[in-house]
Amino acid sequence: MCTGLDPQFNVWEHLAPYAEDLLSREIKQGIGTWLEEVRTLLRALLSIPVKLDTILAKLDRGELTIQSQDILARVNQLEYALRQVFRGILFAAFLVGGLQLYSSGKELLAIPLLVFASSVLAWIFVSFGKNRSAK
């Protein structure tokens, strides 16, 4: 069982050969990877003029189209999510306000806020059901 560390032991001296070996292997493997990346980049750079010429020719002929169906669907999803977040915040505000008034003994003012909170919650569920049936 170990009861103490040798103060003369330098861990870095013993790790240096292993680290040097690991680095030399990584560098050798890395050069191949770098060369392959350079080849891929050169191929891409050489194909740019051909692709650009094709795109400009389509643009001249009026054949260039942009498909935005996916973008429109994503925007609609985002708008729906924002509406639901707004409704959730509205529900939370009415609920917290109503509960605060109720706990402070002002039941007459709390009841309308709690009714509004429940109507907003119903609104959230109805709009969620409409969105699910629309998909």
GITACOR-V903678 format. One record per helix or strand of 3 or more residues. SS is the DSSP state (A for helix, B for strand). FROM is the first residue (numbers start at 0). TO is the last residue. Records with the same first field share a line. If there is no record, write none. Layout:
SS=FROM-TO, FROM-TO
This chain:
A=10-60, 68-102, 106-133
